[in-house]
Amino acid sequence: MDIYDVLLRDFPFLLKGLGVAIVLLAALLLIGFVIGMAICLIQLYGPKSRLLQWPLKLYERVFRGVPIIIMLFIFFYGISGVFDISAFGAAILAMGLRSAAYQSQIFRSAFQSVPSGQMMAARAMGMSKIKAIRHIIFPQAARHAIGPWTNEFSSEIKETSLAYVIGVVELTRQAHYIITSTQGNVLTVFAVVALMYFVLNRTGNSLLYAFERKLAVPGFEK
Amino acid sequence: MADNLILDVQDVKKAYDGLQVLKGIGFGLRKGETKVLIGPSGSGKSTLLRCINYLTVPDAGRIYLNGEEVLDKNIDNMRARMGFVFQDFNLFTHLTVLDNVRICQIKVSGVDKDTATQRALRELERVGLGDKAAAYPAELSGGQQQRVSIARALAMDPDVLLFDEPTSALDPELTGEVVRVMQQLAAEGMTMVVVTHEMSFARQAADEIIFMEKGHIVEQGTPDILFNSAANERTKAFLNVIAEHG
């Protein structure tokens, strides 16, 4: 059996690996979105108390400042010592919390790019701060955030392959299984896998750009 | 407080970093009156206007709207009853003209969508922009944007309208259309406080002109008195400079 037959035969495994990567990606982006948005809102509009702001800043700096592989090891081996956590769970947690740190800063700069006059006008019309954020600031910030968020989406797709190091059977590890079982063919197998990552990446990017275009405000320069 | 004042501003003080910008300013406004605040830049006119609706919180003094004191705890309600027109319009850039004029009716006053739409279209008609309802702010000229922002304020059915240098950010050829709308409002009996350098508007539409300098009211009176027989040398000097350059 040559490598192409093997690839054809084992393609369902690659697809399964891709599925695992996609679930990991979706979960980590969701965690990152929820926590990142919360951090952003507290940093911008929450109480200025250092007791609150300082830990958030520390969290954000630490998760942006440590390599993800180290975080994966810490979360997997560190947590599994005290608490039963699967490699998949550890990967979601480590990567989701890291994405939260990045996303919080994407959102923060998007919110900050909305001119201060918008909030002032909303408040001057009698809107509460929360209503102003919800109806006036958020819709504008969201438009500014889609571009940088697309970058985050792209890097996280690629980073899911690192979950391989703690044993998550995602696309890269499935590829490795095929290589091991056929003793070689590294280039061919990884070329197929690279193509799969690339297609996923481009598809996601195209959808996000389409979304960005759909939300674009007429007459408003980007 | 004095009787039947819509707006009563009493002894307002404000300092920034030890610099006293407002040194105890008071004035009142009856229904239908237009008062124009003039004075050199840095005299505290805009700060005073912003203190009225707490966009800038005053250090001291009291503000009453229809006899009710403006306070931190009722500020959203009070602001909804005081329209504010900004120098740089501050239209909500992501919303159409129509949505700009109705969003606060719906989200602040709780007006239903149909009523808000009717009201918005009527106010847009009033400022001469009935045909721009579907446009976005970035598609309009500065003068049109400012007229939309006036319509946005009017749609809240305010007791008083506050104008903060509404024509200062406009190209000279666009100030006319905004000034005309303001003159029309004054003639229709809208109660307004206007900070402006448009002396033609002050002369024609003001019931009273208040001349401020260095955080004080230097002189106040009807346009006729201030323009023709100002008592204070500072007022005369300021009006002369404006007359030469304005």
Interface residues (C-beta under 8 A of the other chain):
Chain A: P115 G117 Q118 M120 A121 A122 R123 A124 M125 G126 M127 S128 K131 H135 I136 P139 Q140 R143 V217 P218 G219 F220 E221
Chain B: N53 L55 D76 N77 M78 R79 A80 R81 F84 F86 D88 N90 L91 F92 T93 H94 I103 C104 K107 V108 S109 A135 Y136 P137 A138 E139 S149 R152 A153 M156
